[in-house]
Amino acid sequence: MTFQQIATEDKQKALSELRDVKSLFASRGWFAGTSGNLSVRVGDYTPEQFHFAITASGKDKSQQTPEDFLFVDQNGKPCETTNLKPSAETLIHCEIYRLTGCGAIFHTHTVFNNVISEWFWDRKSVPVDGVELIKAFNIWEEEAHIDIPIVSNYADIPRIVPEVTESLNPQIPGILLRKHGIYAWGANAFEAKRHLEAFEFLFEYVYRWELLKGRA
């Protein structure tokens, strides 16, 4: 399916979902400066061809304007003539969509996800043991243990993509960039939001638990 063949209502639905979640996350202070990016896939999907709406680069996400989003293809290239520029991190979205076939990807920078990514950098993952909110990822084992992957944070974004490919765990719908932020995804915008909220809760929990144990 070409971008032109995607129904207008599907494109508008994706933009509406992005506006809503952008407003919600901005109200929580999760977009310091112009940080973070959000995307929602539209139309049919194959690993070789797909399209998604994504936040435009350099925008203040606490504001709503007619130029907050643009549509790109599986290579991160704009699908329409536009003066808007996709984030350089669009390539990470492209790879996550390609690997997972998910429907939405949300990326935020917070103090807790930055600190915890550095604290556990040597082991390349954040360990979480037995916390109830692990169930947000459809992991239902009692006292479940998960490891949230951490990858390098390079200024040259294409260097990050192979680490995402290597580290992505199909059971864990998220990946941390060191001292940068979390990418969380889901089958749709609602699920991606749920996963992101769960990750942020778990990062704060692990940070505070490490403090109580006297390790931080």
Secondary structure, DSSP 8 states (H G I E B T S, - for coil): --GGGS-HHHHHHHHHHHHHHHHHHHHTT---TT--EEEEEEEEEETTEEEEEEEBTT--TTS--TTSEEEEETTS-BSS--S--B-TTHHHHHHHHHHH--SEEEEE--HHHHHHHHHTGGGTEEEEES-GGGGGGT--STT-EEEEEEE---SSGGGTHHHHHHH--TTS-EEEETTTEEEEEESSHHHHHHHHHHHHHHHHHHHHHHHHTT--
